[in-house]
Amino acid sequence: MTDIAKTKADPLQQLWDVLEHVHAGMLGVEESGQHMQPMAPFVEKETNSIWFYTRSDSDLVDALRTNDRAHFCVISKDHDYHACLAGEIDEVKSREHIDKYWSAPVAAWFEGGKDDPALTMLQLKLDDVSIWASTNSSLRFGWEITKANLTGKEPDLGYHTQISLPH
């Protein structure tokens, strides 16, 4: 369950905490004309980056140009935390990061292992994040909807914030 007070007090730390438990989100390159696609994130807090394993012959890599921007959208498993993360995205053939995040699930996608010639990585350097934290309590939801219908005021079901990040 999302702690809305933490969203208000320290939204960036909460984002990192949530991302540590997200197995996949939707990644898309702006202005590429492509649909977003599911990708597994690997968080590097110290650089405000998210890394993704992919194949050098993928449509995501084909869509990249210099200074391209991308969005990565995630929803927590309890569906009470939504975030859209944006920034510059680049293909980076970083052996350091390949080794750092390598796991059995990643290996399943690359027949040649860490030395697969098609293996590459994408680095999303975050500079803008929008977060929506909400209650997933059906009792609270019902109360807020009833109250809104009686008072004509919008229901209070959560909190939204936006963060700008350096990289």
C-alpha positions as CSV (number, residue, x, y, z in Angstrom):
1,M,0.0,0.0,0.0
2,T,1.4,3.4,-1.0
3,D,2.3,5.8,1.8
4,I,0.8,9.1,0.5
5,A,2.6,11.0,3.3
6,K,5.9,9.7,2.0
7,T,4.9,10.7,-1.5
8,K,4.5,14.2,-0.2
9,A,7.6,14.2,2.1
10,D,10.2,12.4,-0.1
11,P,8.8,11.5,-3.5
12,L,12.2,10.7,-5.1
13,Q,13.2,8.2,-2.4
14,Q,9.7,6.6,-2.6
15,L,10.1,6.4,-6.4
16,W,13.4,4.5,-6.0
17,D,11.8,2.2,-3.4
18,V,8.9,1.4,-5.7
19,L,11.2,0.9,-8.8
20,E,13.2,-1.7,-6.8
21,H,10.0,-3.9,-6.9
22,V,8.9,-3.2,-10.4
23,H,9.6,-6.1,-12.8
24,A,8.5,-4.3,-15.9
25,G,7.1,-1.1,-17.2
26,M,6.3,0.5,-20.5
27,L,9.2,2.2,-22.4
28,G,8.7,4.3,-25.5
29,V,10.9,6.7,-27.6
30,E,9.2,10.1,-28.1
31,E,8.4,10.9,-31.7
32,S,9.4,7.4,-33.0
33,G,5.9,6.5,-34.0
34,Q,6.2,3.3,-32.1
35,H,4.0,1.9,-29.4
36,M,5.5,1.7,-25.9
37,Q,6.7,-1.8,-25.0
38,P,7.4,-3.7,-21.8
39,M,10.9,-3.6,-20.5
40,A,12.6,-4.6,-17.2
41,P,14.2,-1.6,-15.4
42,F,17.6,-1.6,-13.6
43,V,17.9,1.4,-11.4
44,E,21.0,3.4,-10.9
45,K,20.1,6.0,-8.3
46,E,23.5,7.7,-8.1
47,T,23.1,8.8,-11.8
48,N,19.3,9.2,-11.9
49,S,19.3,6.5,-14.6
50,I,17.4,3.5,-15.5
51,W,19.2,0.8,-17.6
52,F,17.5,-1.7,-19.9
53,Y,19.0,-4.8,-21.6
54,T,17.9,-5.1,-25.3
55,R,19.1,-6.3,-28.6
56,S,21.0,-4.0,-31.0
57,D,18.7,-5.1,-33.8
58,S,15.5,-4.2,-31.8
59,D,13.0,-1.6,-33.0
60,L,13.8,0.5,-29.9
61,V,17.5,0.8,-30.9
62,D,16.5,1.4,-34.5
63,A,14.3,4.3,-33.3
64,L,17.1,6.1,-31.4
65,R,18.8,9.2,-32.7
66,T,21.0,11.7,-30.9
67,N,19.3,13.4,-28.0
68,D,16.2,11.3,-28.2
69,R,13.8,11.4,-25.3
70,A,11.8,8.5,-23.9
71,H,9.1,7.8,-21.3
72,F,9.0,4.9,-18.9
73,C,5.7,4.3,-17.2
74,V,5.2,2.1,-14.2
75,I,2.3,1.0,-12.0
76,S,2.9,-0.6,-8.6
77,K,1.6,-4.2,-8.0
78,D,-1.1,-2.8,-5.7
79,H,-2.2,-0.3,-8.4
80,D,-2.0,2.6,-6.0
81,Y,1.2,4.2,-7.4
82,H,1.7,5.4,-10.9
83,A,4.8,7.1,-12.3
84,C,5.8,8.4,-15.7
85,L,9.6,8.9,-16.0
86,A,11.2,10.9,-18.8
87,G,14.6,11.8,-20.0
88,E,17.2,11.4,-22.7
89,I,17.8,7.8,-23.8
90,D,20.9,6.4,-25.5
91,E,22.3,3.1,-26.5
92,V,25.3,2.4,-24.3
93,K,27.4,-0.7,-24.7
94,S,28.6,-0.8,-21.1
95,R,30.2,-4.0,-20.1
96,E,30.2,-2.6,-16.5
97,H,26.4,-2.4,-16.5
98,I,25.9,-5.7,-18.3
99,D,27.9,-7.4,-15.5
100,K,26.3,-5.3,-12.8
101,Y,22.7,-6.2,-13.5
102,W,23.1,-9.7,-15.2
103,S,20.8,-12.4,-13.9
104,A,19.2,-15.7,-14.9
105,P,16.1,-14.0,-16.3
106,V,18.2,-11.6,-18.4
107,A,20.4,-14.5,-19.6
108,A,17.2,-16.2,-20.9
109,W,16.9,-13.5,-23.6
110,F,20.5,-13.7,-24.9
111,E,21.6,-17.1,-26.4
112,G,25.3,-16.0,-26.3
113,G,25.1,-14.9,-22.7
114,K,27.0,-11.7,-21.8
115,D,29.0,-12.0,-25.0
116,D,26.0,-12.2,-27.3
117,P,26.9,-9.9,-30.2
118,A,23.3,-8.5,-30.3
119,L,23.4,-7.6,-26.5
120,T,23.3,-3.9,-25.8
121,M,21.9,-1.6,-23.2
122,L,19.8,1.5,-23.1
123,Q,20.3,4.2,-20.5
124,L,17.4,6.5,-19.7
125,K,18.8,9.6,-17.9
126,L,15.9,10.9,-15.9
127,D,15.2,14.6,-15.8
128,D,11.4,14.7,-15.2
129,V,9.2,12.4,-13.2
130,S,5.4,12.6,-12.6
131,I,4.0,10.6,-9.7
132,W,0.4,9.8,-8.7
133,A,-0.1,8.1,-5.4
134,S,-3.6,7.0,-4.4
135,T,-5.5,4.9,-1.9
136,N,-6.4,1.4,-2.9
137,S,-8.9,1.1,0.0
138,S,-12.4,0.4,-1.4
139,L,-13.9,1.8,1.8
140,R,-12.0,5.1,1.4
141,F,-12.8,5.2,-2.3
142,G,-16.5,4.7,-1.5
143,W,-16.5,7.4,1.1
144,E,-14.8,9.9,-1.1
145,I,-17.1,9.2,-4.0
146,T,-20.2,9.5,-1.8
147,K,-18.8,12.7,-0.2
148,A,-18.0,14.2,-3.6
149,N,-21.5,13.5,-4.9
150,L,-23.1,15.1,-1.8
151,T,-20.9,18.2,-1.7
152,G,-20.1,18.7,-5.4
153,K,-16.4,18.7,-4.6
154,E,-13.8,16.5,-6.3
155,P,-12.9,13.3,-4.4
156,D,-9.6,13.3,-2.5
157,L,-8.2,9.9,-3.5
158,G,-4.5,10.7,-3.6
159,Y,-1.6,13.0,-4.4
160,H,0.2,14.1,-7.6
161,T,3.7,15.6,-7.8
162,Q,6.3,16.3,-10.4
163,I,10.0,16.2,-9.9
164,S,12.8,17.7,-12.0
165,L,16.1,15.8,-11.7
166,P,19.7,16.6,-12.6
167,H,21.8,14.0,-14.3
